[in-house]
């Protein structure tokens, strides 16, 4: 087995780390050990090394997961050192490290200023890794592991320890630049481009870059490391040309030979470029993206110095294999996938759609200064078209949308940043702002923002269906372009048409495998949000029951609808037909305004007269019925004498019985024990129950359980909530009746798929899920 096959096999065999449950790791380790012994017996050295590395990799990840499981919730007063500041504007979060090496995600809620590399004596409320998880949404628990974070801590009291070790040169440099740029409007951008620190980045600036698909420009990544290496390489090359001219003019053979030997060495530009790249990575604190870029540059450089030739694809596989050998958990990092897949797209683009071949087919002259400029422009357009067409699947998977002006934005801004702004920042850093160049940099950055801002207002969040249509178009364009370059359009057009229709039809095959009816309990922390989803033809619609919580005011206002519910609905192309509000408490109604803005045609039904988004709701009252697709809904509470209050509370909750096929589920909001005897006898037996009031002791009485006798109950809570819900006595009652309990704090989003033959319950966290999605 050669090295190329070894690298490919290793990467492929490590991929199960993305989905294997923790219980399967021991089996993989045992199988790898068995194969290792077999290869030793058969004297297959390369295969033996492969299985040994697989064994060690899975063992390392298993150990990380088990260490995370061993962490329990506790409070302590300990010394913590800030290793990274994540956010320092509207709220403060950071990554800190205890004396025993435990790496924590810190929620900084104290007035003590947060400073990088400072040590604090802090009261820490430490908890195991945990986060909300709704299918397809951002997986923060995965992000914790990818960043080697082993616990979460809230800091409400802390005092800086003055007698601590001095800060590193990099941190002193960062603080100096912060001081020099404190009055500049683009300070956050300067710190992001100079040091890879986005904690001080203005939210509006970040929004502009994100909505124009140019966010890759504002952090030190592979692009910037490669750019610095390239600029440094050509800087030395220019100096060498000067030395060459100088050596031909001077007299004296010895001096001339010295100039030629040392000044004209082909190794010097390569080594200087690598040294500058290492220096820039040092400024970024050797973050993972910079380390990956350095590894790639070092490997390419080593091949050149050793006079060995490898294809870009060979280098790509070897670099990935080396990265995963060093740290298998890198597979969980989004930045890892974004960087390697971007490089893969460029390799494919330049291999099968080479620039020289395209220029040869264009009516361009081969000489002249104007033609060189045209060639440069064609090269830039060629690069951006390749990224636009080939990187689209990655763009959709991670960002679920597209800017119609991303092509124009990248075409104009990438050269501007690469050739002007980044060199200006490096010059300012090296000269310590001796020539007041930070002001020039600020002016240039503001120009770039003025260019990008008008292009940032048209970001389109795309559903899976829309994404697939665009991918179909991209695929067809790529096939036509390849046929044109090879002068085969007249021969291949029939095959291209057939493959395009086949590719597009694959989505419809997937769509019709989806359940026709579904009940979703979103994981929204300490709140409630349900969706009754049904499909009719190619349309998918939903009835929402409560919309989760909201917090903050003004520009800082946010909601679970924005973070969790709307992304899911948009991704799955779900049209909201109606919104039921059980009552007006903020943890149930907080997101209704955001959802009504996104779906202004949705009906609003509530047990009160409280307006939302200037909409007067329909009244939910006992006896009222609704039909949505195969879902039949009937209200059993509030009774007429209690309906239509100005603002409804727990006792006024709209209680709805939902019938779907032969199954019955009960939605109760925050109804209390006092009201349960009124409607429970009328409802009778059910299959599923949304436990009232998040499992509070004031609800879920024996009366409700005796009359309804549910098989499953769903509880919507936030883990480590201050009310310690669900209540132990409620859980005891449920277990006494052998009722299966599903708590969103433990299992994440809950989806029940219905059909005429039965139902299937799906969860996003648990022992059968991927190891990083288990409960810790």
C-alpha positions in Angstrom: 0.0 0.0 0.0 1.5 3.3 -1.1 1.4 6.6 0.8 -1.5 8.0 -1.2 -3.8 5.0 -0.5 -2.7 5.1 3.1 -3.8 8.7 3.6 -7.1 8.2 1.8 -8.0 5.1 3.8 -7.0 6.7 7.1 -9.2 9.7 6.4 -12.2 7.6 5.3 -11.9 5.2 8.3 -11.8 8.1 10.7 -15.0 9.7 9.3 -17.3 7.5 11.5 -16.2 9.8 14.4 -18.8 12.2 13.0 -21.8 9.9 13.8 -20.8 6.9 15.9 -22.3 6.7 19.5 -19.8 6.4 22.3 -20.8 2.8 23.0 -19.5 1.8 19.6 -16.0 3.1 20.3 -14.9 0.0 22.2 -16.0 -2.2 19.4 -14.0 -0.1 16.8 -10.9 -0.2 19.1 -11.2 -4.0 19.5 -11.6 -4.5 15.7 -8.6 -2.3 15.0 -6.6 -4.2 17.6 -7.6 -7.5 16.0 -6.6 -6.3 12.5 -3.3 -4.9 14.0 -2.4 -8.3 15.3 -3.3 -9.9 12.0 -1.1 -7.5 10.0 1.8 -8.1 12.4 1.3 -11.9 11.9 1.2 -11.4 8.1 4.1 -8.9 8.1 2.1 -6.1 6.5 3.8 -3.1 8.0 1.9 -0.3 6.2 -1.5 -1.9 7.1 -0.3 -2.4 10.7 0.6 1.3 11.0 -2.8 2.3 9.6 -4.8 0.2 12.1 -2.5 1.3 14.9 -3.3 5.0 14.2 -7.0 4.3 13.9 -6.9 2.5 17.2 -5.0 5.4 18.9 -7.3 8.0 17.4 -10.5 6.4 18.5 -9.0 5.8 22.0 -8.1 9.5 22.3 -11.6 10.6 21.4 -13.2 8.0 23.7 -11.0 9.3 26.5 -12.0 12.9 25.8 -15.7 12.0 25.8 -15.4 10.0 29.0 -13.5 12.8 30.7 -16.4 15.1 29.8 -18.9 12.7 31.3 -17.0 12.6 34.5 -17.4 16.4 35.1 -20.3 17.1 37.5 -21.9 20.4 38.4 -20.2 22.1 41.3 -19.3 25.5 42.6 -15.7 26.5 43.4 -13.5 29.5 44.0 -10.5 29.1 41.8 -7.8 30.8 39.8 -8.7 31.0 36.1 -6.6 32.3 33.3 -8.2 33.9 30.3 -6.8 32.3 27.1 -9.2 33.7 24.6 -11.9 36.4 24.6 -14.8 35.4 22.4 -17.2 38.4 22.7 -16.6 41.7 24.4 -19.3 44.1 23.2 -23.0 43.5 24.1 -22.1 40.7 26.4 -18.9 38.9 27.5 -17.8 35.4 26.9 -14.3 33.9 27.0 -12.3 30.7 27.2 -10.4 30.2 30.4 -8.2 27.5 31.9 -7.9 26.3 35.5 -4.7 25.4 37.2 -5.4 21.7 36.6 -5.7 22.3 32.8 -9.5 22.2 32.6 -10.6 24.4 29.7 -13.9 26.2 30.3 -16.3 28.3 28.3 -16.9 31.3 30.6 -20.1 33.4 30.7 -18.6 36.6 32.2 -21.3 38.3 34.3 -19.1 40.4 36.6 -18.2 44.1 36.4 -14.5 43.2 36.6 -12.9 44.0 33.1 -12.1 41.0 31.0 -8.5 41.0 29.9 -6.6 38.5 27.8 -4.0 36.4 29.5 -4.9 37.8 32.9 -5.5 35.5 35.8 -8.5 36.0 38.1 -9.6 34.6 41.4 -13.3 33.8 40.6 -16.4 32.2 41.9 -17.2 29.6 39.3 -20.4 27.7 38.8 -19.1 24.9 36.7 -21.3 22.5 34.7 -20.8 19.8 32.2 -21.0 20.6 28.5 -24.6 21.1 27.4 -26.5 23.0 24.8 -29.8 23.2 22.9 -30.0 21.1 19.8 -32.6 21.2 17.0 -32.1 19.2 13.9 -30.0 21.0 11.3 -29.3 24.0 13.5 -26.0 25.1 15.0 -24.6 22.4 17.2 -22.9 24.2 20.1 -22.1 21.0 21.9 -20.1 19.9 18.9 -18.4 23.3 18.8 -17.3 22.8 22.5 -15.6 19.6 21.7 -14.0 21.0 18.5 -12.4 23.7 20.7 -11.4 21.2 23.4 -13.7 22.9 25.9 -14.6 20.5 28.8 -17.0 22.5 30.8 -19.2 25.6 31.1 -18.8 28.1 33.9 -20.7 31.2 34.9 -18.6 33.9 36.6 -20.5 36.5 38.7 -17.7 37.5 41.1 -14.0 37.8 40.1 -10.9 39.8 41.0 -7.8 40.2 38.9 -4.6 38.8 40.3 -2.0 41.5 39.8 0.9 39.3 40.9 0.7 37.1 37.8 3.2 36.2 35.1 3.8 38.9 32.5 1.7 38.8 29.4 3.1 37.4 26.2 4.7 39.6 23.5 1.6 38.9 21.3 -0.8 40.1 24.0 1.3 43.2 24.8 1.3 43.9 21.0 -2.4 43.5 20.8 -3.1 45.8 23.8 -0.7 48.4 22.2 -2.7 48.3 19.0 -6.0 48.5 20.9 -4.6 51.7 22.5 -3.5 53.1 19.2 -6.8 52.5 17.5 -9.2 53.2 20.3 -10.7 56.2 18.5 -11.0 54.5 15.1 -14.4 53.4 13.8 -13.0 50.1 12.4 -10.9 49.1 15.4 -12.7 45.7 15.6 -11.8 45.0 11.9 -8.2 46.0 12.5 -7.8 43.7 15.5 -9.6 40.9 13.5 -7.3 41.2 10.5 -4.1 41.9 12.5 -4.5 39.4 15.4 -7.5 37.1 14.4 -9.4 38.5 17.4 -13.1 39.1 16.7 -14.2 39.8 20.2 -14.2 43.6 19.6 -15.8 43.4 16.1 -18.8 45.7 15.7 -22.0 43.6 15.1 -23.0 45.8 12.1 -19.6 45.3 10.5 -19.8 41.6 11.0 -23.3 41.5 9.6 -22.1 43.3 6.4 -19.4 40.8 5.7 -21.6 37.8 6.6 -24.4 38.9 4.3 -22.1 39.4 1.4 -20.3 36.1 1.8 -17.0 37.9 2.5 -16.7 36.9 6.1 -13.6 34.8 5.3 -11.7 38.1 4.9 -12.0 39.3 8.5 -10.1 36.6 10.3 -6.6 35.3 9.9 -7.1 32.1 8.0 -5.4 30.1 5.3 -6.0 32.8 2.7 -4.1 35.4 4.8 -1.3 33.1 5.8 -0.8 32.1 2.1 -1.0 35.8 1.1 1.8 36.8 3.6 4.0 33.9 2.5 3.4 35.0 -1.2 4.1 38.7 -0.6 7.2 37.8 1.5 8.5 35.4 -1.2 8.2 38.1 -3.9 9.7 40.8 -1.7 12.9 38.7 -1.4 12.8 37.9 -5.1 12.8 41.7 -5.9 15.7 42.1 -3.5 17.5 39.3 -5.2 17.0 41.0 -8.6 18.6 44.1 -7.1 21.5 42.1 -5.7 22.0 40.5 -9.1 22.2 44.0 -10.8 24.5 45.2 -8.0 26.8 42.1 -8.3 27.3 42.7 -12.0 28.5 46.3 -11.3 30.9 45.7 -8.5 34.5 44.6 -8.9 36.2 41.8 -7.1 35.5 38.2 -7.7 35.1 37.2 -4.1 32.5 39.8 -3.2 30.6 39.0 -6.4 30.6 35.3 -5.6 29.3 36.0 -2.0 26.5 38.1 -3.4 25.5 35.5 -5.9 25.8 32.5 -3.5 23.9 34.0 -0.5 21.8 36.7 -2.1 20.6 34.7 -5.1 19.8 31.4 -3.3 16.5 29.9 -4.5 15.9 28.7 -1.0 16.0 32.2 0.6 12.6 33.4 -0.7 10.9 30.2 0.2 12.3 30.2 3.8 11.6 33.8 4.3 8.0 33.4 3.1 7.6 30.5 5.6 9.2 32.6 8.4 6.8 35.5 7.7 3.8 33.1 7.6 4.9 31.7 11.0 5.1 35.3 12.3 1.6 36.1 11.1 0.3 32.9 12.6 2.0 33.9 15.9 -0.1 37.2 15.8 -3.2 35.0 15.5 -2.1 33.0 18.5 -1.5 29.9 16.3 -5.2 29.3 15.9 -6.3 26.1 14.2 -6.9 27.7 10.8 -3.4 29.2 10.8 -1.8 26.0 11.9 -3.5 24.1 9.1 -2.3 26.7 6.6 1.3 26.6 8.0 1.3 22.8 7.7 0.2 23.0 4.1 2.8 25.6 3.3 5.5 23.7 5.1 4.7 20.5 3.2 4.7 22.2 -0.2 8.0 23.9 0.7 9.6 20.7 1.8 8.6 19.0 -1.5 10.1 21.9 -3.4 13.4 21.9 -1.4 13.6 18.1 -1.8 12.9 18.4 -5.5 9.9 16.1 -5.2 6.8 16.6 -7.3 3.3 15.7 -6.1 0.0 16.6 -7.6 -2.2 19.1 -5.7 -4.7 16.3 -4.9 -1.9 14.1 -3.4 -0.7 17.0 -1.2 -4.4 17.7 -0.2 -4.9 14.1 1.1 -1.5 14.0 2.9 -2.1 17.3 4.6 -5.6 16.2 5.8 -4.2 12.9 7.0 -1.4 14.6 9.0 -3.9 17.1 10.5 -6.2 14.2 11.7 -3.3 12.2 13.0 -2.2 15.2 15.2 -5.8 15.8 16.4 -8.6 13.5 15.3 -11.2 15.7 16.9 -10.5 18.3 14.2 -13.2 16.5 12.3 -15.8 18.3 14.4 -14.5 21.8 13.4 -16.6 23.7 10.9 -13.5 25.9 10.0 -11.6 22.6 9.1 -14.3 21.5 6.7 -14.7 25.0 5.2 -11.0 25.4 4.6 -10.2 21.9 3.2 -13.3 21.9 1.0 -12.5 25.4 -0.4 -9.1 24.1 -1.4 -10.6 21.0 -2.9 -13.0 23.1 -5.0 -10.0 25.1 -6.3 -8.0 22.0 -7.1 -10.9 20.6 -9.1 -11.6 23.9 -10.8 -8.0 24.5 -12.0 -7.6 20.9 -13.0 -10.8 20.4 -15.1 -11.4 24.1 -16.0 -7.8 25.5 -16.5 -7.4 29.2 -17.0 -5.0 28.7 -19.9 -7.5 26.6 -21.8 -10.2 29.2 -21.3 -7.9 32.1 -22.3 -7.0 30.2 -25.4 -10.6 30.0 -26.4 -11.2 33.8 -25.8 -10.4 36.4 -28.4 -7.4 37.9 -26.5 -4.1 38.9 -27.9 -0.9 37.5 -26.6 1.0 40.7 -26.3 0.6 44.2 -25.0 0.3 45.9 -21.6 -3.5 46.3 -21.9 -3.8 42.6 -22.6 -1.9 41.7 -19.5 -4.4 43.7 -17.4 -7.2 41.9 -19.2 -5.6 38.5 -18.4 -5.4 39.5 -14.8 -9.1 40.5 -14.8 -10.0 37.2 -16.5 -8.0 35.3 -13.9 -9.9 37.0 -11.1 -13.2 36.3 -12.7 -12.2 32.7 -13.5 -11.3 32.2 -9.8 -14.6 33.7 -8.5 -16.7 31.7 -10.9 -15.1 28.5 -9.8 -15.8 29.3 -6.1 -19.3 30.3 -7.0 -20.1 27.1 -8.8 -18.2 24.5 -6.9 -18.3 25.9 -3.4 -22.1 26.3 -3.4 -22.9 23.0 -1.7 -20.6 23.9 1.2 -22.0 27.4 1.3 -25.5 26.1 1.6 -24.7 23.4 4.2 -23.0 25.8 6.6 -24.8 29.1 5.9 -28.1 28.0 4.3 -28.3 31.0 2.1 -26.7 33.1 -0.6 -26.2 36.8 -1.5 -27.0 37.6 -5.1 -24.1 40.1 -5.0 -21.5 37.8 -3.4 -19.8 37.4 -6.8 -19.5 41.1 -7.2 -18.5 41.7 -3.6 -15.7 39.1 -3.6 -14.5 40.2 -7.1 -14.0 43.7 -5.9 -13.1 43.4 -2.2 -10.8 40.3 -2.1 -8.1 42.0 -4.2 -8.6 45.2 -2.3 -8.0 43.4 1.0 -5.3 41.1 -0.2 -3.1 43.7 -2.1 -3.8 46.9 -0.1 -5.4 46.5 3.3 -3.6 43.4 4.7 -0.2 44.8 3.6 -1.1 48.1 5.2 -2.0 46.4 8.5 1.2 44.4 8.5 3.2 47.6 7.8 1.5 49.4 10.6 2.2 46.5 13.0 5.9 46.2 12.0 6.5 50.0 12.2 4.4 50.4 15.4 2.3 53.1 13.6 5.3 55.2 13.2 3.8 56.9 10.1 0.3 57.1 11.5 -0.8 54.5 9.1 -3.6 53.2 11.3 -5.6 56.2 10.2 -5.0 55.3 6.6 -6.0 51.7 7.3 -9.2 52.9 9.0 -10.0 55.1 6.0 -9.5 52.2 3.6 -11.6 49.9 5.7 -14.4 52.4 5.8 -14.3 52.6 2.0 -14.6 48.8 1.8 -17.6 49.0 4.2 -19.2 51.7 2.0 -18.8 49.4 -1.0 -20.2 46.3 0.8 -23.0 47.8 2.8 -25.4 48.4 -0.2 -24.7 44.8 -1.2 -25.5 43.3 2.2 -29.3 44.0 2.2 -30.2 41.2 -0.1 -29.2 38.0 1.7 -31.5 35.2 0.9 -32.1 32.3 3.3 -32.8 29.3 1.1 -34.9 26.3 1.7 -33.6 22.8 0.9 -35.7 22.8 -2.3 -34.3 26.2 -3.4 -30.8 25.1 -2.6 -31.2 22.0 -4.7 -32.6 24.0 -7.7 -29.5 26.2 -7.6 -27.2 23.2 -7.3 -28.9 21.6 -10.3 -28.3 24.8 -12.3 -24.6 24.9 -11.1 -24.2 21.3 -12.1 -25.6 21.8 -15.5 -23.4 24.9 -16.1 -20.3 22.9 -15.0 -21.1 20.1 -17.4 -21.7 22.5 -20.3 -18.5 24.4 -19.5 -16.5 21.2 -19.4 -18.0 20.1 -22.7 -17.3 23.5 -24.3 -13.6 23.4 -23.1 -13.3 19.9 -24.7 -15.4 20.9 -27.7 -17.9 18.1 -27.0 -21.2 20.1 -26.6 -22.7 18.7 -29.8 -21.9 15.1 -28.7 -22.7 15.4 -25.0 -25.7 17.7 -24.8 -28.2 14.8 -24.6 -26.3 13.1 -21.7 -26.0 16.5 -19.9 -29.7 17.1 -20.2 -30.5 13.6 -18.9 -28.1 13.8 -16.0 -29.4 17.3 -15.1 -33.1 16.0 -14.9 -31.9 12.9 -13.0 -30.0 15.1 -10.5 -32.9 17.4 -10.0 -35.3 14.5 -9.6 -33.3 13.1 -6.7 -34.7 15.9 -4.5 -38.3 14.8 -5.2 -37.4 11.3 -4.4 -36.1 12.5 -1.0 -39.1 14.7 -0.4 -41.6 12.0 -0.8 -39.8 9.8 1.8 -40.6 12.5 4.5 -43.4 11.8 6.9 -46.8 13.2 5.9 -47.6 14.4 9.4 -45.2 15.3 12.3 -45.3 16.7 15.7 -42.2 18.6 16.8 -41.3 19.8 20.2 -38.4 22.3 19.7 -35.5 22.5 22.1 -35.9 26.1 23.2 -34.5 25.9 26.7 -36.8 27.1 29.5 -39.8 27.8 27.3 -42.2 26.0 24.9 -42.5 25.8 21.1 -44.4 23.1 19.2 -45.1 22.6 15.5 -47.7 20.3 13.9 -46.3 19.8 10.4 -48.1 18.3 7.5 -47.3 17.8 3.8 -49.7 18.0 0.9 -48.2 17.5 -2.5 -45.0 19.6 -2.7 -46.2 22.0 0.0 -45.3 21.7 3.7 -47.3 23.6 6.3 -47.2 24.0 10.0 -49.4 25.0 12.9 -47.3 26.4 15.8 -48.3 26.0 19.5 -46.3 28.6 21.4 -43.1 30.2 20.1 -40.4 30.1 22.8 -38.9 32.9 24.8 -37.3 36.2 24.1 -34.9 38.6 25.9 -33.3 41.9 25.7 -34.6 45.2 24.3 -34.0 47.3 21.2 -31.1 46.2 19.0 -30.0 43.7 21.6 -33.4 41.9 21.5 -33.3 38.3 20.5 -35.6 35.3 20.6 -35.7 31.5 20.3 -37.8 32.1 17.1 -34.8 33.8 15.5 -32.2 31.3 16.8 -34.0 28.0 16.6 -37.5 28.0 15.1 -37.3 30.2 12.0 -34.0 28.6 10.7 -35.7 25.2 10.9 -38.9 26.4 9.2 -37.0 28.2 6.4 -34.6 25.3 5.8 -37.5 22.8 5.4 -39.6 25.2 3.3 -42.4 25.1 5.9 -45.2 27.7 5.6 -46.8 28.7 8.9 -50.5 28.5 8.6 -51.5 29.3 12.2 -50.0 30.3 15.5 -51.6 29.2 18.7 -50.5 30.9 21.9 -51.3 29.0 25.1 -50.9 32.2 27.1 -49.0 35.5 27.2 -46.0 34.6 29.4 -42.8 35.6 27.7 -41.3 32.1 27.6 -44.3 31.0 25.5 -45.1 34.1 23.4 -41.6 35.7 23.1 -41.1 34.7 19.5 -44.5 35.3 18.1 -43.7 38.8 16.7 -40.7 37.5 14.8 -42.7 34.7 13.3 -45.5 36.9 12.3 -43.0 39.2 10.5 -41.7 36.2 8.6 -45.2 34.8 8.0 -47.6 37.7 7.9 -50.5 35.6 6.5 -50.5 33.2 9.5 -53.6 33.1 11.7 -53.0 34.2 15.3 -55.1 32.4 17.9 -54.8 33.1 21.6 -56.7 32.8 24.9 -56.3 36.6 25.4 -56.9 39.9 23.6 -53.2 40.8 23.7 -52.0 42.2 20.3 -48.8 41.0 18.7 -47.3 42.8 15.6 -50.5 44.9 15.7 -52.6 41.8 15.1 -55.8 41.1 17.0 -55.8 37.4 17.7 -58.7 35.0 17.3 -60.0 33.7 20.6 -59.2 30.2 21.8 -62.3 29.1 23.8 -63.7 25.7 24.9 -65.4 23.9 22.1 -63.8 25.6 19.2 -62.4 23.3 16.4 -60.0 23.7 13.6 -58.9 21.4 10.7 -55.4 21.7 9.2 -54.6 19.0 6.7 -55.0 15.7 8.6 -54.7 17.5 11.9 -58.0 18.0 13.8 -57.7 20.5 16.7 -60.2 21.1 19.4 -60.0 23.5 22.4 -61.0 22.2 25.8 -60.0 25.2 27.8 -60.4 28.1 28.8 -64.1 27.9 29.5 -66.2 30.8 28.2 -66.2 32.7 31.5 -62.4 32.8 31.5 -61.6 33.4 27.8 -60.8 36.7 26.1 -59.0 38.3 29.0 -56.6 41.2 28.2 -53.5 39.2 29.2 -53.7 35.5 29.9 -51.7 33.8 32.6 -51.0 30.1 33.3 -54.5 29.4 34.5 -55.9 30.8 31.2 -53.8 28.5 29.0 -55.4 27.3 25.8 -55.6 23.5 26.1 -55.9 21.7 22.7 -56.5 18.1 21.9 -54.9 17.1 18.5 -56.2 14.1 16.6 -54.0 12.7 13.8 -55.0 9.4 12.2 -55.7 7.1 15.1 -53.6 9.0 17.6 -54.3 11.7 20.1 -52.0 14.2 21.7 -52.7 16.9 24.3 -51.2 20.4 24.3 -51.6 22.1 27.7 -49.3 25.2 27.9 -48.9 26.1 31.5 -52.3 25.0 32.8 -52.4 24.3 36.6 -53.8 21.5 38.7 -56.9 23.6 39.6 -58.1 23.6 36.0 -57.1 20.0 35.1 -60.2 18.3 36.7 -62.4 20.5 34.5 -61.2 19.2 31.1 -59.4 15.9 31.8 -62.6 13.8 32.1 -63.9 15.2 28.8 -60.7 14.3 26.9 -60.3 10.7 27.9 -57.3 8.5 26.9 -54.5 10.0 24.8 -51.2 8.8 23.4 -49.0 11.8 24.0 -49.0 14.6 26.5 -47.2 17.9 26.6 -46.5 18.1 30.3 -48.0 21.3 31.7 -45.8 24.1 33.0 -42.5 22.4 32.2 -43.1 19.7 34.9 -43.8 22.1 37.7 -45.3 20.7 40.9 -48.3 22.9 40.4 -49.4 20.8 37.4 -49.7 17.3 36.0 -51.9 16.0 38.8 -53.0 12.4 39.4 -56.4 13.4 38.1 -54.9 14.4 34.7 -52.8 11.3 34.4 -55.6 8.9 35.6 -58.1 10.2 33.0 -55.7 10.6 30.0 -53.3 7.7 30.6 -50.6 8.9 28.1 -47.9 6.5 26.8 -45.4 9.3 26.3 -44.9 12.7 27.8 -42.8 15.6 26.4 -41.3 18.1 28.8 -39.8 21.3 27.5 -37.1 22.6 29.9 -33.7 24.2 30.0 -30.9 22.2 31.5 -29.8 23.6 34.9 -32.8 25.9 35.0 -33.1 27.9 38.2 -36.5 26.3 39.1 -35.0 22.8 39.0 -37.7 21.6 36.6 -39.1 19.1 36.0 -40.1 18.5 39.6 -39.0 15.2 41.1 -42.5 14.4 42.4 -43.9 14.9 38.8 -41.3 12.5 37.4 -42.1 10.0 40.2 -45.8 10.1 39.2 -45.0 9.5 35.6 -42.7 6.6 36.3 -45.2 5.0 38.6 -47.5 4.7 35.6 -44.7 3.5 33.3 -45.0 6.5 31.2 -42.0 7.2 29.0 -40.6 10.7 29.7 -38.8 12.7 27.0 -37.2 16.0 28.3 -35.8 18.4 25.7 -33.0 19.3 28.2 -31.8 15.7 27.8 -32.9 14.6 24.4 -33.0 17.8 22.4 -35.6 18.4 19.8 -38.4 15.7 19.8 -40.1 14.7 16.5 -42.9 12.2 16.3 -43.6 11.0 12.7 -47.1 9.8 12.1 -48.6 7.6 9.3 -51.6 5.3 9.0 -49.6 2.4 10.4 -48.1 4.0 13.5 -45.6 6.5 14.7 -41.8 6.9 15.2 -40.2 9.1 17.8 -36.9 10.8 16.9 -34.6 12.8 19.1 -31.4 14.7 18.5 -29.5 13.8 21.7 -29.1 10.5 23.5 -27.0 7.3 23.7 -27.9 6.3 20.2 -26.8 9.7 18.7 -23.3 10.8 17.8 -20.9 10.7 20.8 -20.7 14.5 21.0 -24.5 14.8 21.1 -24.9 12.6 24.2 -25.7 14.0 27.6 -22.7 15.1 29.6 
